[in-house]
Amino acid sequence: MPAYYYLIPQLPSLSYNAPVPITSQAFIDLCKTKLSSSGISLLDLCTLDPDTRRAEGSAYAESAPASSSAFIDAWRAWERTLRLNLARYRSQKLKREGGTAEPPAHPADAAAAAKAAVAIESPLEAELFLDQARWNAIEAMQGLSYFGENAVYAYLLKLRLLERKALFKAEEGFAEYKMLYAAILDGRRG
């Protein structure tokens, strides 16, 4: 396994509570100059969706095909477990029957995060909670591998989480704008 002693140290540090310091695309472009061709192809699997190739309507019924990276396979299994458990708990909350594949119980932290998120009333707060759980899972999966491929894949996943989180703020601001604009229009009509 190659080490990336020159790539990793030059990257800005990431924190869940900080803004995105570099775009995921800029990071991928940088990686293309440092990673092997197989490492570059694995970057395509570093997504927040565990299996983008699934058939329409399959709803994660089957695990994503194995890759050549134990880290990516662990991430995809974790995210699949989270999503299937979310679907189950949301269905239970809405008193709907069936419709989803049987969710795995492991990784247990993914199943527990799903259960806890469904109990959160605010959809935005629930999504932020889930993204924090994802962040924690990525860090745990990366372990002490600071200069290997796992660190590269973890960094990309974290960037994607930060980009997703930034979109929530933009959507929150747009929602507030629409509310204020509606209030202004109502004031003019009154």
N, C-alpha and C positions, 0 to 999 in steps of 0.2 A: 504494500500500500504506500503510495507516494506521500510525502510530507509537503506541506505548503507553507514553509517557513517564511517565504517572501510575500505570499499573497495575504495571509491572515493578518499579520501585524500591521499592514498598511491600511487595513479597513477601519472605518470609524466604529467605535463601540456602539452596541445596541442596548437600549433599555426600553422596557415595555411602556414606561411613562414618558418617554421622550419622543420628539418628532422623528420622522424618517430622515436619516442623514444622507441616504443615497437611494436611488430608485432600484427596484429589483432588476430592471432592464440594464441599467448601467453596471450593476454587479455582474450580471450574466455576461455582458460584453467584456468585462475585465477577466472573468473566469475563462473565456474562450482563448485568451492568450496564455493561460497558465495550466489548464486542465488537459488531460488526455482526451481523445475523442470519445472514449467510453464514459469518462467523467462528465463531459459536456452533455452527452445524450441523457445521462441520469438527471441533469438539472431540469429536464422537461417533466420529470416525475415528482419534483419538489413543488407540489401544489397544495392548496388547502382543500381540494377535492380528492378523495382517496382513489378514485378511478374515473377519469374523464372519458374513458372509452366504453363505459357501460352502455348497454342497450337502453333505449328509451323505456322508462317505466320499470326497470329492474330494481331500482331503489336499493342498491348495494346488497342484493340477495346473495351474491357470491363475492368472495374476496378478490381484490385486484391481483392480477398475475404477479408472480414473484419477479423481482428485479435482481440485479447482481449486487445490490447494496442492502445489508441487513438493517441499516439505519432507515432507509427509505421504506423498506417492507414493514418495519416496526411502526413508523409514522402512519403509513396507510392503514394498517390494522387498527391503530389507536383511533384515528379519525373515523373509520368505518364503524367501530364500536360506539363512538360518541354519537354519530348520526343515527344509527339504528336505535339506540336507546332513547335519543331525543324523540324520534318518531313514535316509539312505543309509549313514552310518558305523555307526550302531547295528545296522542289518541286516547289514552286513559283519561286525561284531564277533560277532554271534549266528549267523553263517553261514546267513542266510536270503536267499532270492532274490526280487527284484522287489518289487512291492507299492507302490512310491512313484513319484511323478513324477520325471523326470530333473532333478536339482538344477542350478540355474545356478551358474556359477563366479564371477559378479560380483554384488554387491560381494565382492571377494576377501577382505576382512577378516572378512566374515560366514562365508564358507566355511572360512577358517582357524580361526575361533573354534569352529566346529562340530567340526572335526577334533581340535583341542586338548582340547575338553571331553569327547569320547568317551574319551580316554586317561586321564582323571582317574578314579580308583577310587571315591571317595566321591561318591554321588549329590548330596548337599548341596553339597559343594565344587564339583562340576561346575555345578550350577545357579547358585551364587554367581559362578563364573567367567563364565558366560554373561551374567548380569545386569550384571557389570562391563563386558563387551564391548558389551552393548547401550547402557549409559550412555556409553561412549566414542564409540560410533557416533552417538548423539544429539547429543553435543557437537560432533562433527566436522561433522555435517549442519547444525547451527545456525550454525556459523561465527561471524562477527563481528556477527551480527544480534542486538543486545542489546535493542532496543526495538520490533521488528517482530512480525508474527504468528508467525514461526518461533520466536521466543523464548517465546511463549505456549504453542505446541504442544510445544516441547521441555520446558518446565517441567512440563506435565501428564504427559508420558510419564515424566519422571524421578520425579515424585510416585508414579506407578503402580508404577514399579520399586521405590521405597523401601517402598511398602505391601506389595508382594509379598515383598520381603526380610524385612520385619517378620513376615510370616506364617511364614516358614521358622523364625524364632526361636521362635515360639509352638509350631509343630509339633515342633521339636527338644525343647523343654521338656516337651511332653506325652508324647513318646516316652520321655524319661528318667523322667517320673513313672510311666508304665506299667511300666517296667523295675523301678523301685524298689518299686512296689506288688506286683509279681509276686514279687520277692525276699522281701518281708515275708510274703506268703502262704506261700511255700515254707518259710520259717523257722518258721512256726506249725505247719506239717504235720510237720516233722522232729522 
